[in-house]
């Protein structure tokens, strides 16, 4: 396509950003997918058209969604609904209340909460009035809600979109608009009981979604800070060095070490001492081992963290999930606000699976304790201790869509729930069809018909097959004369005549059987 | 409160905007509502605190949500979930697929779609990259989706937030962030069949919500334009005069006439002729009557509109809803993009009710045909005809919350769904409680316990009563010794001992009965 070389820079940028998107998940079954047309083809065509006709009055810009965002197709919506249903049921099973907060907050509410990543916050334009920013997560708005309403105790869930101006690493499935599913417990309680419940919830959800085997890494900010202290990191660099450690799942130790030394100004021997610690991971025995560590055991903070982890493992054993949990000294978590236990769940793919899918998904759930965030909003600094978790549903959506695409888990996705189709083999039967379908709707039955005065019977039956509608109600001259209706099963193609007045009852009977 | 006079202007503005908010809907029943504390008291306290301690390090700004926005409390979430469930089930009953679009669009996508109200669009700050705006409705993003993906036919629903910088008329329940529920049918079909279905859906939803009697006003943009033409309005002023007419539900004819003459530059005698028409409303007989109107019947556009309305009424009669529909020549609808039939549903309050509630809610659902919007996004101007509706769920939420508050419809709102509470009368039973509750969770039973090592039994039982939890599972020394569990009904206070190993089965049996 040599013409494309002539495109203006802006058009190229748009084209590239379209090409970088993961393609829409297509259903392997009978459902027609509008998005199956190659993205490349479509965008190239749009770009060329707008090139060739620069003086056309109709839009002189490329029709696309903003960079890093996308529409969700009906197929994607169906997958999402199922996953979110499972997640929200689990949150409700654990007694959580729903809460919703605005999409944007006062800019000041978000300031100094996120550390290094604050530059990724979307600001709104100053159109006169308050300075506003789109929310970056659901945790800070929750803390703001607690402080503003002086709520001292609350268990809530929140499913909502958040926005982050990430650089275009969208190949890895990162979007600038994405959905978060959060569960948090706020209040002063006895140690580690709510924390253990958060880990139980993560296990229930990840097991329930049947994504394969998983592992939850656990650490504690106090252990990490204690480790930094005994290794000789100056306190002012704790968070910066933590941010480097946080990259260990994406970068090698060598690169992380280089960043700590070259960019964060750490002495090489300090970095090496950290390097020894962050290799450690294991179960409750590693906790015991760290109690014996000659240096860590001298650090008050680290000891507190280890005491709590020991108690946590005790509760996790009672919950029957301790074998899913790994104490991992390399776990850092990026966000500034954590103060105690932190955790992150990852999927463990068998080598065969990994080879087949080539899908790197990173963590699928994470969270931790943040005891001082609410206090940052209280005029007197009074705080409410909190612990919570966030399910990485976007990554889970990607995995499920990917599996559907490669056919590892084949199932037909119906994008509608229509149960009955109202058809006619004859002309001039629109009125009868309208009366029939209204009767079905009024009885709560999900029904469709074609919006044509005189559709062909074959077209109508094809529609049912394509859309997976199980039952057809047919009315024609003969049926009208005899006061009956034909009921047709789409799968078996069997037809049976029933009395017109029994329509709803007969349809309901058949639907309850299937 | 004379101190308040000393507040800085900004603090005053924040206080006022808080005072103008409708108070949170409180439940009349047993549920504890955090928001019951007077808003005034809270804000005044916050303002004063920040006044008195200006040099405190903790936040030097007032903690609030942005102007015109609010958090939704658990009580409000429960009400919303119920209403949205009913709305979405109806959309699915009519065969709609789900779709989601990003919260923001390229600024250019929204430009020149909304007419006079375009100034209310929220823009994002230019942080380098594309110029973006928050979506103003769900219709324009839908049209953009259709054009971008070359979709020629689609029936979709979309529930999502939209943002409008409305002036602070929040006393009337208008917010700058609100939820829309849209259903649209795109595609080339035989006339008025999808249009009639849209009106049927509005009737089903409004009846289903049991909001009281309602009426749907119907008009057609072509009839309105024809009316303007025969009255002598210059074509360039059609949309501007339409915007004035649109205010007839909030302003008197006298004021609207004044606006048309003084602000829109209409000749007084032209305005008076319009005045004669816009008084007309009635059923299908008014349609017939307008066919006979010596002037309207000379206008090609108006005739087309009347033909369609006649057909529409025929279909509405077959659907059994024609008595809910009123042809109303004063109905204009504010948005620019409509091209054919338009409609708007209003609630009809009995004088007694109106007197009791003093709640002016305006329209609760609206929509119409927009055949040229998709074409505005197509490089060649090819369009896809569309018709749709939007349910004014925010107003419906307000009405239901208002009714709950004044006790017209008393029902207890549980904000959690917890079925079983795990309690103990003794100290040192945390481990047993943890084992029990994990067993319940793993069986899919919604269960809670207190996060205390040694809670008092009375505290635990009170919690169940306050939260409306129906069943308590009690374990103590004696139960442990005998291998049993006590099951207690919170309502009857009856207790029965069951075998430990039958716990899940017995609980499920009791829950299925209630």
Contacts between the chains, C-beta under 8 A, distances in Angstrom:
chain1	res1	chain2	res2	distance
A	34	B	149	5.4
A	34	B	150	7.9
A	34	B	151	4.9
A	34	B	154	7.5
A	35	B	149	6.3
A	37	B	149	7.7
A	37	B	150	7.2
A	42	B	149	7.5
A	42	B	150	7.1
A	46	B	148	8.0
A	46	B	379	6.5
A	49	B	379	4.2
A	49	B	380	7.3
A	50	B	379	5.7
A	53	B	379	6.8
A	56	B	379	6.6
A	56	B	380	7.8
A	56	B	381	7.9
A	57	B	381	7.8
A	58	B	375	7.1
A	58	B	376	6.7
A	58	B	377	7.8
A	58	B	378	6.3
A	58	B	379	6.0
A	58	B	380	6.9
A	58	B	381	4.5
A	59	B	108	7.3
A	59	B	376	6.9
A	59	B	377	5.8
A	59	B	378	7.8
A	59	B	379	6.8
A	61	B	106	6.9
A	61	B	108	4.8
A	63	B	109	7.4
A	63	B	144	6.2
A	63	B	147	5.8
A	63	B	148	4.6
A	63	B	377	5.1
A	64	B	106	7.1
A	64	B	148	6.7
A	65	B	101	7.3
A	65	B	102	5.4
A	65	B	105	7.3
A	65	B	106	7.9
A	65	B	148	7.8
A	66	B	102	6.1
A	66	B	104	5.8
A	66	B	105	6.7
A	66	B	106	5.9
A	66	B	130	5.6
A	66	B	132	5.4
A	67	B	129	6.2
A	67	B	130	5.9
A	69	B	102	3.8
A	69	B	104	7.4
A	70	B	102	7.2
A	71	B	99	6.9
A	71	B	100	6.7
A	71	B	101	5.1
A	71	B	102	7.3
A	71	B	145	5.4
A	71	B	149	8.0
A	72	B	98	7.9
A	72	B	99	6.8
A	72	B	100	4.0
A	72	B	101	7.8
A	73	B	99	7.2
A	74	B	97	3.7
A	74	B	98	5.7
A	74	B	99	6.2
A	74	B	156	7.1
A	76	B	100	7.9
A	77	B	97	7.3
A	77	B	98	3.5
A	77	B	99	6.5
A	77	B	100	6.2
A	78	B	98	7.1
A	81	B	98	7.1
A	92	B	416	7.2
A	92	B	417	4.9
A	92	B	446	6.2
A	93	B	441	6.0
A	93	B	444	6.9
A	93	B	445	7.3
A	93	B	446	4.6
A	93	B	447	7.2
A	94	B	441	7.1
A	94	B	446	7.7
A	94	B	447	7.8
A	94	B	448	7.3
A	95	B	416	5.1
A	95	B	418	4.6
A	95	B	446	6.9
A	95	B	447	7.5
A	95	B	448	3.9
A	96	B	416	7.0
A	97	B	74	3.7
A	97	B	77	7.3
A	97	B	415	4.5
A	97	B	416	5.6
A	98	B	72	8.0
A	98	B	74	5.7
A	98	B	77	3.5
A	98	B	78	7.1
A	98	B	81	7.1
A	98	B	415	7.5
A	99	B	71	6.9
A	99	B	72	6.8
A	99	B	73	7.1
A	99	B	74	6.2
A	99	B	77	6.5
A	100	B	71	6.7
A	100	B	72	4.0
A	100	B	76	7.9
A	100	B	77	6.2
A	101	B	65	7.3
A	101	B	71	5.0
A	101	B	72	7.8
A	102	B	65	5.5
A	102	B	66	6.1
A	102	B	69	3.8
A	102	B	70	7.2
A	102	B	71	7.3
A	102	B	177	5.2
A	103	B	103	6.3
A	103	B	134	7.8
A	103	B	161	6.2
A	103	B	163	7.2
A	103	B	177	6.3
A	104	B	66	5.8
A	104	B	69	7.4
A	104	B	177	7.9
A	105	B	65	7.3
A	105	B	66	6.7
A	106	B	61	7.0
A	106	B	64	7.0
A	106	B	65	7.9
A	106	B	66	5.9
A	108	B	59	7.3
A	108	B	61	4.8
A	109	B	63	7.4
A	122	B	124	6.1
A	122	B	125	7.7
A	122	B	127	7.2
A	123	B	124	7.1
A	123	B	125	4.0
A	123	B	127	6.5
A	124	B	122	6.1
A	124	B	123	7.1
A	124	B	124	5.7
A	124	B	125	6.0
A	124	B	134	7.9
A	125	B	122	7.7
A	125	B	123	4.0
A	125	B	124	6.0
A	125	B	125	4.8
A	125	B	126	7.4
A	126	B	125	7.3
A	127	B	122	7.2
A	127	B	123	6.5
A	127	B	165	6.6
A	129	B	67	6.2
A	130	B	66	5.6
A	130	B	67	5.9
A	132	B	66	5.4
A	134	B	103	7.8
A	134	B	124	7.9
A	144	B	63	6.2
A	145	B	71	5.4
A	147	B	63	5.8
A	148	B	42	8.0
A	148	B	46	7.9
A	148	B	63	4.6
A	148	B	64	6.7
A	148	B	65	7.8
A	148	B	71	8.0
A	149	B	34	5.4
A	149	B	35	6.3
A	149	B	37	7.7
A	149	B	42	7.5
A	149	B	71	8.0
A	150	B	34	7.8
A	150	B	37	7.2
A	150	B	42	7.2
A	151	B	34	5.0
A	154	B	34	7.6
A	156	B	74	7.1
A	161	B	103	6.2
A	163	B	103	7.2
A	165	B	127	6.6
A	177	B	102	5.2
A	177	B	103	6.3
A	177	B	104	7.9
A	185	B	451	7.4
A	187	B	451	7.4
A	189	B	451	3.6
A	189	B	452	6.5
A	190	B	430	8.0
A	190	B	451	6.1
A	190	B	452	5.3
A	190	B	453	4.6
A	193	B	430	7.5
A	193	B	434	8.0
A	193	B	451	4.2
A	193	B	452	7.6
A	193	B	453	7.9
A	194	B	451	5.1
A	196	B	434	7.6
A	197	B	451	7.9
A	200	B	438	6.8
A	200	B	441	6.9
A	204	B	441	6.6
A	204	B	442	7.7
A	315	B	434	6.0
A	318	B	431	5.7
A	318	B	434	4.2
A	318	B	435	5.3
A	318	B	438	6.8
A	319	B	434	6.4
A	319	B	438	4.6
A	320	B	438	6.1
A	320	B	442	7.9
A	375	B	58	7.1
A	376	B	58	6.7
A	376	B	59	6.9
A	377	B	58	7.9
A	377	B	59	5.8
A	377	B	63	5.1
A	378	B	58	6.3
A	378	B	59	7.8
A	379	B	46	6.5
A	379	B	49	4.1
A	379	B	50	5.7
A	379	B	53	6.7
A	379	B	56	6.6
A	379	B	58	6.0
A	379	B	59	6.9
A	380	B	49	7.2
A	380	B	56	7.8
A	380	B	58	6.9
A	381	B	56	7.8
A	381	B	57	7.7
A	381	B	58	4.4
A	415	B	97	4.5
A	415	B	98	7.5
A	416	B	92	7.2
A	416	B	95	5.1
A	416	B	96	7.0
A	416	B	97	5.6
A	417	B	92	4.9
A	417	B	95	8.0
A	418	B	95	4.5
A	430	B	193	7.5
A	431	B	318	5.7
A	434	B	193	8.0
A	434	B	196	7.6
A	434	B	315	5.9
A	434	B	318	4.2
A	434	B	319	6.4
A	435	B	318	5.3
A	438	B	200	6.8
A	438	B	318	6.8
A	438	B	319	4.5
A	438	B	320	6.1
A	441	B	93	6.0
A	441	B	94	7.1
A	441	B	200	7.0
A	441	B	204	6.6
A	442	B	204	7.6
A	442	B	320	7.9
A	444	B	93	6.9
A	445	B	93	7.3
A	446	B	92	6.2
A	446	B	93	4.6
A	446	B	94	7.7
A	446	B	95	6.9
A	447	B	93	7.2
A	447	B	94	7.8
A	447	B	95	7.5
A	448	B	94	7.3
A	448	B	95	3.9
A	451	B	185	7.4
A	451	B	187	7.4
A	451	B	189	3.6
A	451	B	190	6.1
A	451	B	193	4.2
A	451	B	194	5.1
A	451	B	197	7.9
A	452	B	189	6.5
A	452	B	190	5.3
A	452	B	193	7.7
A	453	B	190	4.6
A	453	B	193	7.9
